[in-house]
Amino acid sequence: MIDEWAEDRPKWEQIADVIRQRIADGTYPPRSRVPSVQQLVAETGVAVDTAQKVLANLRDEGAIYTVRGLGSFVAARDDADQP
């Protein structure tokens, strides 16, 4: 996911940027699943808390939504009412 970490920015921000870019370029299309906390930990080597912060930030921005027990998904324009 990330080959080298920029020293001047927190890792969670860098990971969130990668996911945002993948949403923007269609790698993760609307309503598709984004990596889980466990997948982010495995792919990036960050701590669970850091991976949770990535997803929480993207959720707060409205870029993704989470369905308990199913995972996190890319929000579509008409998904504003998702939990």
DSSP file (Angstrom, degrees, kcal/mol; ACC not computed):
  #  RESIDUE AA STRUCTURE BP1 BP2  ACC     N-H-->O    O-->H-N    N-H-->O    O-->H-N    TCO  KAPPA ALPHA  PHI   PSI    X-CA   Y-CA   Z-CA
    1    1 A M              0   0    0      0, 0.0     2,-0.5     0, 0.0    43,-0.1   0.000 360.0 360.0 360.0 -53.5    0.0    0.0    0.0
    2    2 A I        -     0   0    0     41,-0.3     3,-0.1     1,-0.1    13,-0.0  -0.986 360.0-169.7-127.2 122.5    2.7    2.5    1.0
    3    3 A D  S    S+     0   0    0     -2,-0.5     2,-0.4     1,-0.3    -1,-0.1   0.909  77.4  15.1 -76.9 -42.9    6.3    1.8    0.0
    4    4 A E  S    S-     0   0    0      0, 0.0     2,-0.4     0, 0.0    -1,-0.3  -0.995  74.8-129.8-136.2 140.0    7.9    4.6    2.2
    5    5 A W        -     0   0    0     -2,-0.4     2,-0.4    -3,-0.1     6,-0.1  -0.718  21.5-127.1 -88.4 133.6    6.5    6.6    5.0
    6    6 A A    >   -     0   0    0     -2,-0.4     3,-0.9     1,-0.1     8,-0.1  -0.663  14.0-146.6 -75.2 131.9    6.8   10.4    4.9
    7    7 A E  T 3  S+     0   0    0     -2,-0.4    -1,-0.1     1,-0.2     4,-0.1   0.733  91.1  60.4 -73.1 -22.2    8.4   11.5    8.1
    8    8 A D  T 3  S+     0   0    0      2,-0.1    -1,-0.2    -3,-0.0    -2,-0.0   0.471 102.0  54.2 -90.2  -0.8    6.5   14.8    8.3
    9    9 A R  S <  S-     0   0    0     -3,-0.9    -3,-0.1     2,-0.0     5,-0.1  -0.981  89.9-101.0-134.0 145.3    3.0   13.3    8.4
   10   10 A P     >  -     0   0    0      0, 0.0     4,-1.6     0, 0.0     3,-0.4  -0.289  31.1-123.3 -60.7 146.9    1.2   10.8   10.6
   11   11 A K  H  > S+     0   0    0      1,-0.2     4,-2.5     2,-0.2     5,-0.2   0.878 109.7  59.3 -60.0 -39.5    0.9    7.3    9.1
   12   12 A W  H  > S+     0   0    0      1,-0.2     4,-2.4     2,-0.2    -1,-0.2   0.879 105.1  50.2 -60.6 -36.6   -2.8    7.3    9.5
   13   13 A E  H  > S+     0   0    0     -3,-0.4     4,-2.2     2,-0.2    -1,-0.2   0.893 110.2  49.9 -67.0 -39.3   -3.1   10.4    7.3
   14   14 A Q  H  X S+     0   0    0     -4,-1.6     4,-1.8     2,-0.2    -2,-0.2   0.902 112.3  46.8 -66.4 -41.1   -0.9    8.8    4.6
   15   15 A I  H  X S+     0   0    0     -4,-2.5     4,-2.2     2,-0.2    -2,-0.2   0.919 111.2  51.7 -66.4 -43.3   -3.0    5.6    4.6
   16   16 A A  H  X S+     0   0    0     -4,-2.4     4,-2.8    -5,-0.2    -2,-0.2   0.888 107.3  54.0 -60.3 -38.8   -6.2    7.6    4.5
   17   17 A D  H  X S+     0   0    0     -4,-2.2     4,-2.5     2,-0.2    -1,-0.2   0.899 107.2  50.8 -61.8 -40.9   -4.8    9.6    1.5
   18   18 A V  H  X S+     0   0    0     -4,-1.8     4,-2.3     2,-0.2    -2,-0.2   0.924 112.2  46.2 -63.2 -44.3   -4.1    6.3   -0.4
   19   19 A I  H  X S+     0   0    0     -4,-2.2     4,-2.1     2,-0.2    -2,-0.2   0.916 111.9  51.4 -66.3 -41.7   -7.7    5.1    0.3
   20   20 A R  H  X S+     0   0    0     -4,-2.8     4,-2.7     1,-0.2    -2,-0.2   0.921 110.8  49.2 -58.5 -43.5   -9.1    8.5   -0.8
   21   21 A Q  H  X S+     0   0    0     -4,-2.5     4,-2.6     1,-0.2     6,-0.3   0.900 109.7  51.0 -63.4 -40.8   -7.0    8.3   -4.0
   22   22 A R  H  <>S+     0   0    0     -4,-2.3     6,-2.1     2,-0.2     5,-1.1   0.836 111.0  48.7 -67.3 -31.9   -8.3    4.7   -4.7
   23   23 A I  H ><5S+     0   0    0     -4,-2.1     3,-0.9     4,-0.2    -2,-0.2   0.935 112.9  48.2 -68.3 -46.3  -11.8    5.9   -4.2
   24   24 A A  H 3<5S+     0   0    0     -4,-2.7    -2,-0.2     1,-0.2    -3,-0.2   0.866 113.5  45.7 -63.2 -38.4  -11.2    8.9   -6.6
   25   25 A D  T 3<5S-     0   0    0     -4,-2.6    -1,-0.2    -5,-0.2    -2,-0.2   0.464 116.2-110.5 -89.2   1.1   -9.6    6.8   -9.3
   26   26 A G  T < 5S+     0   0    0     -3,-0.9    -3,-0.2    -4,-0.4    -4,-0.1   0.459  84.1 122.6  89.0   0.6  -12.3    4.0   -9.1
   27   27 A T  S   <S+     0   0    0     -5,-1.1    -4,-0.2     1,-0.3    -5,-0.1   0.914  89.5  33.1 -59.0 -40.4  -10.1    1.3   -7.6
   28   28 A Y  S    S-     0   0    0     -6,-2.1    -1,-0.3    -9,-0.2    -2,-0.3  -0.871  94.0-162.8-112.2  93.6  -12.7    1.2   -4.9
   29   29 A P    >   -     0   0    0      0, 0.0     3,-2.2     0, 0.0    45,-0.4  -0.222  39.4 -63.0 -72.3 167.1  -16.0    2.1   -6.7
   30   30 A P  T 3  S+     0   0    0      0, 0.0    45,-0.2     0, 0.0    46,-0.1  -0.204 123.3  10.4 -51.9 136.8  -19.1    3.2   -4.8
   31   31 A R  T 3  S+     0   0    0     43,-2.6     2,-0.2     1,-0.3    44,-0.1   0.481  96.8 129.6  70.1   7.8  -20.5    0.6   -2.4
   32   32 A S    <   -     0   0    0     -3,-2.2    42,-2.4     1,-0.1    -1,-0.3  -0.589  66.1 -99.6 -86.1 156.4  -17.4   -1.6   -2.7
   33   33 A R  B     -A   73   0A   0     40,-0.2    40,-0.3    -2,-0.2    -1,-0.1  -0.498  31.6-151.3 -75.9 139.3  -15.7   -2.8    0.4
   34   34 A V        -     0   0    0     38,-2.5    38,-0.5    -2,-0.2    -1,-0.0  -0.676  42.7 -70.1-100.6 163.9  -12.5   -1.0    1.6
   35   35 A P        -     0   0    0      0, 0.0    -1,-0.1     0, 0.0     2,-0.0  -0.202  52.7-125.0 -56.1 142.9   -9.8   -2.8    3.6
   36   36 A S     >  -     0   0    0      1,-0.1     4,-2.6    -3,-0.1     5,-0.2  -0.246  29.2 -98.0 -77.5 172.1  -10.7   -3.8    7.1
   37   37 A V  H  > S+     0   0    0      1,-0.2     4,-2.4     2,-0.2     5,-0.2   0.935 127.2  50.0 -55.4 -47.3   -8.8   -2.9   10.2
   38   38 A Q  H  > S+     0   0    0      1,-0.2     4,-2.3     2,-0.2    -1,-0.2   0.886 110.3  49.5 -62.9 -39.3   -7.1   -6.3   10.1
   39   39 A Q  H  > S+     0   0    0      2,-0.2     4,-2.8     1,-0.2     5,-0.2   0.903 110.4  50.3 -66.5 -40.7   -6.2   -5.9    6.4
   40   40 A L  H  X S+     0   0    0     -4,-2.6     4,-2.4     2,-0.2     6,-0.5   0.909 110.8  49.8 -63.3 -41.1   -4.8   -2.4    7.0
   41   41 A V  H  X S+     0   0    0     -4,-2.4     4,-2.3    -5,-0.2    -2,-0.2   0.938 114.5  44.4 -60.9 -47.0   -2.6   -3.7    9.8
   42   42 A A  H  < S+     0   0    0     -4,-2.3    -2,-0.2     1,-0.2    -1,-0.2   0.895 118.3  42.9 -66.2 -40.7   -1.4   -6.6    7.7
   43   43 A E  H  < S+     0   0    0     -4,-2.8   -41,-0.3    -5,-0.2    -1,-0.2   0.816 129.1  24.0 -76.5 -31.7   -0.7   -4.5    4.6
   44   44 A T  H  < S-     0   0    0     -4,-2.4    -3,-0.2    -5,-0.2    -2,-0.2   0.648  91.6-128.0-112.8 -19.0    0.9   -1.5    6.3
   45   45 A G     <  +     0   0    0     -4,-2.3    -4,-0.2    -5,-0.4    -3,-0.1   0.608  60.3 139.5  79.1  11.1    2.3   -2.8    9.6
   46   46 A V        -     0   0    0     -6,-0.5    -1,-0.2     1,-0.1    -2,-0.1  -0.371  58.6 -92.4 -82.1 168.1    0.6   -0.1   11.6
   47   47 A A     >  -     0   0    0      1,-0.1     4,-2.2    -2,-0.1     3,-0.2  -0.350  33.9-109.7 -74.6 159.4   -1.1   -0.7   15.0
   48   48 A V  H  > S+     0   0    0      1,-0.2     4,-2.7     2,-0.2     5,-0.2   0.901 119.6  55.3 -55.7 -44.2   -4.8   -1.6   15.3
   49   49 A D  H  > S+     0   0    0      1,-0.2     4,-1.9     2,-0.2    -1,-0.2   0.881 107.6  49.6 -59.0 -38.5   -5.5    1.8   16.8
   50   50 A T  H  > S+     0   0    0     -3,-0.2     4,-1.8     2,-0.2    -1,-0.2   0.925 111.0  48.3 -66.9 -44.7   -3.9    3.5   13.8
   51   51 A A  H  X S+     0   0    0     -4,-2.2     4,-1.9     1,-0.2    -2,-0.2   0.891 110.7  51.7 -63.0 -39.6   -5.9    1.5   11.3
   52   52 A Q  H  X S+     0   0    0     -4,-2.7     4,-2.6     1,-0.2    -1,-0.2   0.883 107.0  53.7 -63.3 -37.7   -9.1    2.2   13.3
   53   53 A K  H  X S+     0   0    0     -4,-1.9     4,-2.5    -5,-0.2    -1,-0.2   0.883 105.2  54.4 -65.0 -38.3   -8.3    5.9   13.2
   54   54 A V  H  X S+     0   0    0     -4,-1.8     4,-2.3     2,-0.2    -2,-0.2   0.964 113.1  41.2 -57.7 -53.8   -7.9    5.7    9.4
   55   55 A L  H  X S+     0   0    0     -4,-1.9     4,-2.3     1,-0.2    -2,-0.2   0.881 113.7  52.9 -66.5 -38.1  -11.4    4.2    8.9
   56   56 A A  H  X S+     0   0    0     -4,-2.6     4,-2.7     2,-0.2    -1,-0.2   0.913 110.0  48.9 -62.9 -41.8  -13.0    6.5   11.6
   57   57 A N  H  X S+     0   0    0     -4,-2.5     4,-1.9     2,-0.2    -2,-0.2   0.930 112.3  47.0 -63.6 -46.1  -11.6    9.6    9.8
   58   58 A L  H  X>S+     0   0    0     -4,-2.3     5,-2.1     1,-0.2     6,-1.1   0.867 113.2  50.2 -64.1 -35.8  -12.8    8.5    6.4
   59   59 A R  H ><5S+     0   0    0     -4,-2.3     3,-0.9     4,-0.2    -2,-0.2   0.920 108.7  51.5 -66.8 -44.4  -16.2    7.7    8.0
   60   60 A D  H 3<5S+     0   0    0     -4,-2.7    -2,-0.2     1,-0.3    -1,-0.2   0.841 108.8  52.0 -61.5 -33.1  -16.4   11.1    9.6
   61   61 A E  H 3<5S-     0   0    0     -4,-1.9    -1,-0.3    -5,-0.2    -2,-0.2   0.663 114.7-118.5 -75.3 -16.9  -15.6   12.7    6.2
   62   62 A G  T <<5S+     0   0    0     -3,-0.9    -3,-0.2    -4,-0.6    -2,-0.1   0.565  82.4 119.7  87.3   9.6  -18.5   10.7    4.6
   63   63 A A  S   <S+     0   0    0     -5,-2.1    12,-2.5    -6,-0.2     2,-0.3   0.815  80.7  14.5 -75.9 -30.5  -16.1    8.9    2.2
   64   64 A I  E     -B   74   0A   0     -6,-1.1     2,-0.3    10,-0.3    -2,-0.2  -0.888  64.3-152.7-135.7 166.0  -17.1    5.5    3.7
   65   65 A Y  E     -B   73   0A   0      8,-2.3     8,-3.1    -2,-0.3     2,-0.4  -0.970  14.7-137.2-136.8 155.5  -19.8    4.0    5.9
   66   66 A T  E     -B   72   0A   0     -2,-0.3     2,-0.6     6,-0.2     6,-0.2  -0.934   5.7-160.1-118.7 135.4  -19.6    0.9    8.1
   67   67 A V  E >>  -B   71   0A   0      4,-3.0     3,-2.8    -2,-0.4     4,-2.2  -0.962  35.0-114.7-111.8 115.6  -22.2   -1.8    8.5
   68   68 A R  T 34 S+     0   0    0     -2,-0.6     4,-0.0     1,-0.3    -2,-0.0  -0.217  99.2  10.5 -53.4 128.5  -21.6   -3.7   11.7
   69   69 A G  T 34 S+     0   0    0      1,-0.1    -1,-0.3     0, 0.0    -3,-0.0   0.273 126.4  61.7  86.5 -11.2  -20.6   -7.3   11.0
   70   70 A L  T <4 S-     0   0    0     -3,-2.8     2,-0.3     1,-0.3    -2,-0.2   0.722  97.7-120.0-115.1 -35.2  -20.1   -6.6    7.2
   71   71 A G  E  <  - B   0  67A   0     -4,-2.2    -4,-3.0   -38,-0.0     2,-0.4  -0.820  37.3 -46.2 128.0-168.1  -17.3   -4.1    6.9
   72   72 A S  E     - B   0  66A   0    -38,-0.5   -38,-2.5    -2,-0.3     2,-0.3  -0.870  50.6-170.1-111.1 142.3  -16.7   -0.6    5.6
   73   73 A F  E     -AB  33  65A   0     -8,-3.1    -8,-2.3    -2,-0.4     2,-0.3  -0.907  31.1 -96.7-133.3 153.6  -17.8    0.5    2.1
   74   74 A V  E     - B   0  64A   0    -42,-2.4   -43,-2.6   -45,-0.4   -10,-0.3  -0.542  45.0-123.8 -69.5 129.8  -17.3    3.4   -0.2
   75   75 A A        -     0   0    0    -12,-2.5     2,-0.2    -2,-0.3    -1,-0.1  -0.541  20.2-150.8 -76.1 139.9  -20.2    5.9    0.1
   76   76 A A    >   -     0   0    0     -2,-0.2     3,-2.5   -46,-0.1     4,-0.1  -0.663  34.8 -99.3 -99.6 164.0  -22.1    6.8   -3.0
   77   77 A R  G >  S+     0   0    0      1,-0.3     3,-0.6    -2,-0.2    -1,-0.1   0.842 125.5  48.6 -53.4 -35.8  -23.8   10.1   -3.4
   78   78 A D  G 3  S+     0   0    0      1,-0.2     3,-0.4     2,-0.1    -1,-0.3   0.277  91.2  82.9 -91.4  12.7  -27.1    8.7   -2.4
   79   79 A D  G X   +     0   0    0     -3,-2.5     3,-2.4     1,-0.2    -1,-0.2   0.188  50.5 115.7 -96.6  16.0  -25.7    6.9    0.7
   80   80 A A  T <  S+     0   0    0     -3,-0.6    -1,-0.2     1,-0.3    -2,-0.1   0.751  74.7  53.8 -58.8 -23.9  -25.9   10.0    2.9
   81   81 A D  T 3  S+     0   0    0     -3,-0.4    -1,-0.3     2,-0.0    -2,-0.1   0.332  79.9 124.0 -94.8   8.2  -28.4    8.2    5.1
   82   82 A Q    <         0   0    0     -3,-2.4   -15,-0.0     1,-0.1   -16,-0.0  -0.309 360.0 360.0 -65.8 152.7  -26.2    5.1    5.8
   83   83 A P              0   0    0      0, 0.0    -1,-0.1     0, 0.0    -3,-0.1   0.501 360.0 360.0 -65.8 360.0  -25.5    4.3    9.4
